[in-house]
Amino acid sequence: MVVSTAKVISYNDIVKAQAKHDAKEAVPVKGKHGPKRKSSTPVVAVAKRTQKSEVEVAEDEIKAMGLENRCSVLQF
């Protein structure tokens, strides 16, 4: 039979240990500093669709599904 030893800790010791642990975790980790890398692929700008073209696309989809009598597109 093996008997282990235990350490008795007071409530104040627990609170102090938690505060010390929390303070240690609160320290921000600094990352590496330096110039940003340039992307090897050029960024292509995507043209924004206007509200009118979105409405037209939605109406075309409704017509294609045959739901003209049941659906409509609201314009604000």
Secondary structure, DSSP 8 states (H G I E B T S, - for coil): ----------HHHHHHHHHHHHHHHHS------S-----SS---------HHHHHHHHHHHHHHHT-TTT------
